[in-house]
Amino acid sequence: MSARERIYLSPPHMEGKEIEFVNNAFETNWISPAGPHLTAFETELKEYIQIDHCVALSSGTAALHLALILLGVERDDEVICATFTFSASCNPIVYLGARPVFVDSEPDNWNMDPNLLEEAILDRIKKRGKAPKAVIVVHLYGMPAKMDEINTICTRYGIPVIEDAAEALGSSYKGRKTGTLGDLAVFSFNGNKIITTSGGGALVSRNEKWIEKARFLSTQARDNAPHYQHSEIGYNYRLSNVCAAIGRGQLMVIDKRVKQRRANFQYYREHLATEPSVSFQPEPEGFFSNRWLTTILIDPAKNHGITREDIRQALDKENIESRPLWKPMHLQPVFKNAPFYGDKVSERLFEKGLCLPSGSGLTVSQLERIVGILSP
């Protein structure tokens, strides 16, 4: 292997069964957002996470958009969202003319701080005379949020919870799979996720009516008539049978992929154990992360002033892709006027944090090459 061969952050990893399912889709001419692989993928996904109902969609963003519609989010409503996330977690709020309210992270596992969540709810009720319409909780980099505390708070104020489990397929919280811990949950199967359908996502729930309504809306809200009739605005959000065929092959090896990602994390942790400037995203007792991405914090005070950005550039110079942690949403120019409740935890994580190459196909020699730069 050339020393300059590119190492990507989180590339797709095909197992082999995917092409068999895709060929079947072509051979049977199911090249559409309908077909047997789509139906089977939904069934297999809901059986894997142990949920009652599932609809496969074109993206995780589409799934979030539909989830908010199902919960009745409308113009001028407010929706609380974790600030430490990718913009897709909160963009659908704005699609509906609603307003995001951002809540900071806590240091235990970097997810939404339950205490700040309750503070935000109480303050929004005081300022607006009504509670936010929903709460979007993100399981960051595959690490589950503190769902017991968050659910208790949201139940107290009658606010439904949407799990953004886009990064967390295969993770679990106190023995329960992520995606089963809120009122609705979304997954992403983008090309960089732990399994992929190329582009794609899913919306899941125990509420059958919600998922059937989402299925209806995702196919342009076509009424039951022999002609094209529409009584509601719909969306072109259904996953194709071909992409679902890829997903079926990927889902067959999800536990293997989780094991491989966690092995990457373990390798980094063991080989960087003597680096006082490096720390990792914690995994509290009862939390099980798929370790979609291995993430570290770099403390310049313990490393002769070397920053996260110095290390990122050093990796890039050796043709190794890494990436800063998410820039918090309340710092994004597009959301500069949104309410924020926090203590700058996410800001400090962003300043010091780096995502390391975490693909499930990483070889030992590639890991050695990466660690050699981090710990020369």
VEXVEX-480528 format. One record per atom (N, C-alpha, C): x, y, z negated; residue in three letters. Coordinates in steps of 0.05 Angstrom, whole numbers, plus 5000, padded with zeros to 4 digits. Layout:
residues N
XYZALA...
***
This chain:
residues 376
501749765000MET500050005000MET501850255000MET501150435019SER502650685020SER502150844995SER504250984985ALA503951144961ALA502051384966ALA501651444992ARG499951664999ARG497051575007ARG496451325005GLU493751235012GLU491751364993GLU489551465005ARG487651614990ARG486151434969ARG485951534945ILE484351404924ILE482051584919ILE479651484924TYR477251654921TYR476051634893TYR474451834886LEU473351844859LEU471451614854LEU469551564872SER467451364867SER466251274894SER467751124910PRO466851054937PRO464850824936PRO463250784957PRO461450554958PRO463050294957PRO461750084948HIS463049824946HIS461049614955HIS461449514979MET459649304990MET460649034982MET458648854977GLU459348584968GLU459248384991GLU457448425011GLY457248245033GLY454348165040GLY452748145020LYS449948065024LYS448348295037LYS449348535034GLU447948765045GLU447448745075GLU449548665090ILE449348645119ILE447448435128ILE447248225112GLU445248015119GLU442348125117GLU441848275096PHE439148395093PHE438648605114PHE440648765121VAL440348975141VAL439848845169VAL441348635175ASN440948495200ASN438148385202ASN437148285180ASN434448185179ASN432448405185ASN432848645174ALA431148865180ALA431048935210ALA433348925222PHE433548975251PHE432248755267PHE432748505259GLU431648275274GLU428648265273GLU427548355251THR424648355247THR423348615255THR425048815263ASN424049075272ASN422749245251ASN423449195225TRP422449365204TRP424349595200TRP424349785219ILE426050015218ILE424350255211ILE423350265187SER421450475179SER421350505149SER420050705138PRO419650725109PRO417450545099PRO417550305107ALA415750085099ALA416949825107ALA416149615093GLY417249355101GLY417849175078GLY418448925083PRO418848725062PRO421248785044PRO423448895055HIS425748955038HIS425149185018HIS423649375027LEU422849595010LEU421149494986LEU419249324993THR417549204972THR419149034952THR420948874964ALA422648704947ALA424548864930ALA425649074941PHE427549244926PHE426149364901PHE423749464905GLU422249584883GLU421749374862GLU420949134870THR420348914851THR422848834836THR425048804850GLU427548724837GLU428648934818GLU428349184826LEU429249404809LEU427649414783LEU425049404785LYS423449424760LYS423849174743LYS424348944755GLU424948704739GLU427648734725GLU429548864738TYR432248894726TYR432149074701TYR430749304704ILE430649484681ILE428349424662ILE426649234670GLN424349154653GLN422349384649GLN421349484672ILE419349694673ILE417049594690ILE414749704686ASP412349604700ASP411949694728ASP412749944735HIS412050054761HIS414350214772HIS414750194799CYS417050314812CYS416250394840CYS417150624849VAL416950704877VAL419750794886VAL420750684908ALA423350754919ALA423050984938ALA424851174935LEU424651434949LEU427251504963LEU427151724978SER429451804994SER431751914978SER431351994953SER433552104936SER432552124908SER434452154890GLY433752204862GLY432452474858GLY433252674875THR432052934874THR429152924881THR428452764902ALA425652724909ALA424152604886ALA425352414873ALA424052284850ALA423452484828ALA425352664822LEU424952864801LEU422753064809LEU422753134835HIS420653324845HIS417853204841HIS417552944848LEU414952814845LEU414252784816LEU416252724799ALA415752694770ALA414552944758ALA415653174766LEU414653434756LEU411853484766LEU411353414791ILE408653454802ILE406653284787ILE407353034781LEU405552854766LEU404952964739LEU406753104727LEU406353214700LEU404953494701LEU404253574725GLY402753824727GLY404254074726GLY406854064731VAL408554304730VAL407754494753VAL407254744747GLU406454934767GLU407955194764GLU407355384782ARG408755644781ARG408455774754ARG410755884745ASP410956024720ASP410955844695ASP410755584698ASP411255404676ASP414255404669ASP414855294646GLU417655254639GLU418254954635GLU420554874643VAL421454594639VAL424254604627VAL424654464605ILE427254454591ILE428954244605ILE431454304609CYS433354124622CYS436154144609CYS437553924608ALA440353934599ALA441954124617ALA443554294605THR445254474621THR447654334633THR448654124620PHE451053984628PHE450353764647PHE450053824673THR449053634693THR449653744721THR448853584740PHE448953674768PHE446453834775PHE446554014794SER444354194799SER441854044808SER442053804819ALA439653654827ALA437853594804ALA438853604779SER437153554756SER435153774751SER435854024760CYS434054244754CYS432954384779CYS434154344802ASN433154474827ASN430154414831ASN429154174827PRO426254124832PRO424454294815PRO425354384792ILE423754564775ILE423154814791ILE425154914804VAL424855164820VAL423255124845VAL423454874857TYR421754814880TYR418854884874TYR417954834849LEU415154864842LEU414555144831LEU416455324833GLY416055594823GLY416155614793GLY417055404780ALA417255404751ALA420055504743ALA420555524717ARG423055644707ARG424555434689ARG427055394695PRO428655214678PRO429455354652PRO429555204631VAL430555294605VAL432755094598VAL435155184594PHE437455014591PHE438154974561PHE438854724555VAL439654644528VAL442454524529VAL444054604509ASP446954524509ASP447354234500ASP449754144503SER450553874495SER451353864465SER451453624455GLU452553574428GLU455153424432GLU457053434413PRO459653314417PRO459753014414PRO457552884403ASP457652604398ASP457852434424ASP456352514444ASN456552374470ASN456152554494ASN456152814489TRP456053024509TRP453353074522TRP451252934512ASN448552964523ASN447053184508ASN444453214516MET442853424504MET442753404473MET443153634461ASP443153644431ASP440253654421ASP439353454406PRO436553454397PRO435853694380PRO437753784363ASN437154014346ASN436754264362ASN438354304383LEU438054534400LEU435454514417LEU434754264424LEU432254214439LEU429954324422LEU429754244397GLU427554334381GLU427654644377GLU429954744374GLU430255044372GLU429155174397GLU429755064420ALA428855174446ALA425755154448ALA424654924440ILE421754894442ILE420355094424ILE421255124400LEU419955304381LEU420155594391LEU422455664402ASP422855944411ASP421155994436ASP420855794454ARG419255844478ARG416255864470ARG415455704450ILE412655724441ILE412156004428ILE414156094413LYS413856364400LYS413756584421LYS415456564442LYS415656774462LYS413356764482LYS412356524488ARG410356494510ARG407556404501ARG407456314476GLY404856224467GLY404155944475GLY405955804488LYS405455524497LYS408155384499LYS407955114498ALA410354954499ALA411254914528ALA413754864532PRO414654784559PRO413154544570PRO412954514596LYS411254314608LYS412554034607LYS415254024607ALA416653774607ALA419453814597ALA420753594590VAL423653594583VAL425053394601VAL427153474615ILE428853304631ILE431453244616ILE431752994608VAL434152904594VAL435952754613VAL438452824613VAL440452694631VAL442152504615VAL442552264626HIS444452074614HIS447152124629HIS448852274617LEU451152394630LEU453352184635LEU454152164660TYR456251984669TYR455751694660TYR453151634656GLY452351364649GLY451951324619GLY452551534603MET452251514574MET449451594565MET447951414552PRO445251484544PRO445151714524PRO443051874526ALA442552094508ALA441351974482ALA441052144462LYS439952064436LYS436852054439LYS435851844451MET433051834459MET431151814436MET431851684414ASP429951674392ASP429351944381ASP431452104376GLU431152374366GLU429652554386GLU430352534411ILE429152704431ILE426152634435ILE425552374436ASN422752294439ASN421052374415ASN422252354391THR420752434367THR420052734368THR421952894376ILE421553184378ILE419453244399ILE419653124422CYS417853184444CYS415053084437CYS414752864424THR412152764416THR410852964396THR412453074378ARG411453264358ARG410153504372ARG411153584395TYR410053824408TYR408453754434TYR408053494438GLY406353404460GLY407553464487GLY410253424489ILE411653484514ILE412653214526ILE411953154551PRO412952904563PRO415952924570PRO417152684570VAL420052664575VAL420652524601VAL422252654617ILE423352524642ILE426252454637ILE426852204641GLU429752114640GLU430952154667GLU433052314669ASP434752324693ASP436952114689ASP436351874699ALA438151644696ALA439651604722ALA440051824738ALA441351804764ALA444051674762ALA445451724740GLU448251624737GLU448351374719GLU446051274710ALA446051094687ALA444650824692ALA444450734717LEU443350464721LEU445250254709LEU444150084693GLY445849884680GLY446649954651GLY446150204644SER446650294616SER444350214598SER444750224572SER442650154554SER442950304527SER440750334513TYR440650474488TYR439150304468TYR440650214447LYS439450044427LYS438049804439LYS439349684459GLY438349444472GLY436249484493GLY435449734499ARG433549794520ARG434849934543ARG434249844567LYS435449954591LYS434650254595LYS436550414603THR435850684611THR433850664634THR431950854634GLY429750844653GLY427250754641GLY427450644616THR425050544602THR424550694576THR425950924573LEU426051054547LEU424351314546LEU423251404569GLY421651644570GLY418951584582GLY417551794590ASP414951764603ASP415351694633ASP417351814645LEU418051764672LEU421151754674LEU422251624694ALA425151624697ALA425851614727ALA428151734733VAL429051734760VAL431851614762VAL432351484784PHE434951374791PHE435851484817PHE438551494821SER439751574847SER441351344858SER441151304884PHE442851104897PHE444551234919PHE445451474913ASN447251614931ASN449851454935ASN451351524955GLY453651364962GLY455751344940GLY455751534921ASN457851524900ASN456851394874ASN454351304874LYS453351184849LYS454250894846LYS453550774823ILE454550514816ILE453550304835ILE451050334846ILE450250184870ILE448950394889ILE448850334914THR447950524934THR446050404954THR444250574964THR442650514987THR443350705010THR445750805010SER446751025027SER445751285015SER443351365020GLY442051575005GLY439451454995GLY438651524971GLY436151404961GLY435851444932GLY433451384922GLY432851414894GLY430451254887GLY429551284862ALA427151144853ALA425851294830ALA423251264827LEU421751364805LEU420351134791LEU420651114765VAL419550884750VAL417950984726VAL416050824718SER414450894694SER412850644686SER411750654662ARG409850454653ARG406950534661ARG406650774671ASN404050884679ASN403550824708ASN401850634713GLU401250544741GLU400050774758GLU398250934746LYS396951144762LYS399051344772LYS400951414755TRP403051604763TRP404651494787TRP405451244786ILE407151144807ILE405551104833ILE403051034831GLU401351014855GLU400951284867GLU400551494851LYS400351764861LYS402951854874LYS405151784862ALA407751854874ALA408151714901ALA407251464903ARG407451324928ARG405851464950ARG403451554942PHE401651694960PHE402851954969PHE403852114950LEU405052374957LEU407652334974LEU409052124970SER411652084983SER411352005013SER408851945021THR408351875049THR406452075061THR406952325056GLN405452555067GLN402552575058GLN401952445036ALA399252465024ALA397052415044ALA397352205059ARG395352145079ARG392952005066ARG390652115071ASP388152005059ASP387451745073ASP385751585059ASN384951325069ASN382751375091ASN383651405115ALA381951455138ALA383251345163ALA381651285184PRO382851175209PRO384451385224PRO383851645219HIS385351855231HIS387251985210HIS388752175219TYR390552315200TYR389052535186TYR388552485160GLN387052675144GLN388652715118GLN388752975109HIS390353045086HIS388753235068HIS388353155044SER386953325024SER388953455005SER391353365005GLU393553474988GLU396053505005GLU397853674995ILE400453705007ILE402153465000ILE403353335019GLY405053105014GLY407953165022GLY409552955020TYR412452975025TYR413452735040TYR415552765055ASN416752545070ASN419052435052ASN418352295031TYR420252215010TYR420651915008TYR419451755025ARG419651465021ARG422351365031ARG423451165017LEU425951035025LEU425350855049LEU427250825067SER426850655090SER427350365083SER426150185099ASN426549895095ASN429449825099ASN430849955118VAL433649895123VAL435449965099VAL434950205088CYS436450285064CYS435850115040CYS433350035038ALA432549845016ALA433949585019ALA434449495044ALA435849245049ALA438749265037ALA439949495041ILE442649535029ILE442449514999ILE440349654988GLY440049654959GLY439549384947GLY438149204961ARG437748934951ARG440348784947ARG442148814967GLY444748684965GLY446448804942GLY446149064939GLN447649204917GLN446549124890GLN443949104887LEU442749044861LEU443448764852LEU444048584871MET444848314863MET447348314847MET449048514849VAL451648514835VAL451848744815VAL449548854806ILE449749094789ILE451249024763ILE450748794751ASP452148734726ASP455148704730ASP455848604753LYS458748584761LYS459948864764LYS458449044776ARG459449314780ARG459749454753ARG457849414735VAL458149534708VAL460649434695VAL461049174696LYS463449054684LYS466049164695LYS466049214722GLN468449314735GLN468949604727GLN466749764725ARG467050044717ARG468050064688ARG466949894671ARG467749904643ARG470649804640ARG471449624658ALA474249534658ALA476149764665ALA475349924685ASN476950164691ASN477250344667ASN475050394653PHE475150564629PHE477050444609PHE476850184604GLN478550054585GLN481550084592GLN482050054618TYR484850074627TYR485950354621TYR484350554628TYR485250834623TYR485650874593TYR483750784577ARG483950834549ARG486350704536ARG486950454545GLU489250314534GLU491850434543GLU492050524568HIS494550614579HIS495050914573HIS492951054564LEU493351334556LEU493151374526LEU493151154511ALA492751164482ALA494951324468ALA497351334480THR499551474467THR499651774475THR497751854492GLU497752134501GLU495952304482GLU497152454464PRO495552604444PRO493652814456PRO494152894480SER492553104493SER490052994506SER489852724509VAL487652604524VAL485652474505VAL483052544509SER480852404495SER478652334515SER476852154506PHE474852044524PHE472052104515PHE470152084533GLN467352104525GLN466651884505GLN465651964481PRO465051764461PRO462751584468PRO462751344457GLU460451154460GLU459651074432GLU457651214421PRO456851144393PRO455650864391PRO455450774367GLU454350504362GLU451450494371GLU450750284386GLY448050254397GLY447750374424GLY449750514434PHE449750624461PHE451550454479PHE450650394503PHE452250234522PHE452250384549PHE454550484556SER454850634581SER455850454604SER454750494628ASN455850354651ASN458550464659ASN459350684646ARG461950824653ARG462150874683ARG459950974694TRP459851044722TRP462451204730TRP463051404714LEU465651544718LEU467051544691LEU469651484691THR471251524668THR471951824666THR471351944643THR471752234640THR473552274616THR475352474619ILE477252534598ILE477252834592ILE478152904568LEU478653174561LEU481653214557LEU482653434567ILE485553504565ILE485853744546ILE487353714525ASP487853924506ASP490554044512ASP490654284524PRO493254404530PRO495054454506PRO493754504483ALA495254554459ALA496954314450ALA496254084460LYS497653834452LYS499353734476LYS499553894497ASN500853794521ASN502554014534ASN503954174518HIS505754374528HIS504354574547HIS501754624542GLY500254814558GLY499154704584GLY499554444589ILE498554334614ILE495454304613ILE494154414633THR491154424632THR489954204649THR487354184647ARG485854004664ARG486354064694ARG486454314701GLU486854394729GLU489754324738GLU491654344721ASP494354254728ASP494453964735ASP493053804719ILE492953514724ILE491353454750ILE489153584754ARG487553534778ARG489253594803ARG490753814802GLN492353884825GLN494653694829GLN495753594807ALA497953394810ALA496853134822ALA494453054815LEU493252814827LEU492652864856LEU491653104862ASP490953164890ASP493453164908ASP495653264897LYS498153264912LYS499052984920LYS498252784903GLU498852504909GLU496552364923GLU494652524934ASN492452414950ASN490552254933ASN490152344908ILE488252204890ILE486052404883ILE483652324888GLU481352504883GLU480552484853GLU480252714841SER479052744814SER477352984816SER475853044794ARG474053264795ARG473553364767ARG473253634764PRO472453744738PRO469753634730PRO469253634704LEU466553564694LEU464553774705LEU461953714703TRP459953894713TRP460254174702TRP460054374719LYS459854644710LYS457054684699LYS456754764674PRO454054784663PRO452154964680PRO449654884680MET447755024697MET447355314688MET447555374662HIS447155644653HIS449455834662HIS451655714672LEU453855874682LEU453655904713LEU451855774725GLN451555784754GLN450256044763GLN451356174783PRO450156434792PRO447156414797PRO446256194809VAL443456174816VAL441656164792VAL442656084769PHE441056064744PHE441956264723PHE443156474731LYS444256664711LYS442156794693LYS439656804702ASN437556924686ASN435856724670ASN436556474672ALA434956274658ALA435656274628ALA433656224611PRO434156204582PRO436055974576PRO437756014556PHE439755804548PHE439955804518PHE439955554507TYR440255514478TYR442655334474TYR444755444460GLY447155284457GLY449255424441GLY451455274438ASP453755364423ASP456355324439ASP456155334465LYS458455314483LYS459855044484LYS458554834474VAL459754574475VAL460254494504VAL458254524521SER458554444549SER460654614563SER460954864555GLU462955044567GLU465754944561GLU466154854536ARG468754744529ARG469354484543ARG467254314546LEU467554064561LEU468354124590LEU467054314602PHE467654384630PHE470554484632PHE471354644613GLU474054764614GLU476254554612GLU475754354596LYS477854154591LYS477453884604LYS475153844617GLY474353574626GLY475053504655GLY475753254659LEU476453154685LEU475252874690LEU474152834713CYS473152564721CYS475352424736CYS476052184728LEU478252024740LEU477051834761LEU478651744780PRO477651544799PRO476551304784PRO474151224792SER472651014777SER471250814794SER471950794819GLY470650604837GLY470950314827GLY468850154832SER468849874823SER470849704839SER471949814861GLY473849674876GLY476749744871GLY477249904850LEU479949994843LEU481749744837LEU484149754848THR486049534842THR487849614819THR489249424808VAL491149484786VAL493349664795VAL494249624820SER496449794830SER495450084833SER492950124841GLN491850394843GLN491550524815GLN490650364796LEU490450464769LEU493150544757LEU495150374763GLU497850434755GLU498850694767GLU498250734792ARG499050984806ARG497751234793ARG495251214786ILE493851434773ILE494951494746ILE495251284729VAL496251314702VAL499051414702VAL500651344722GLY503351434724GLY503551734727GLY501551854738ILE501552154740ILE500552274715ILE498552144702LEU497452254677LEU499352214654LEU500952004655SER502851944633SER505551884644SER506952084655PRO509452034669PRO511651934649PRO
***
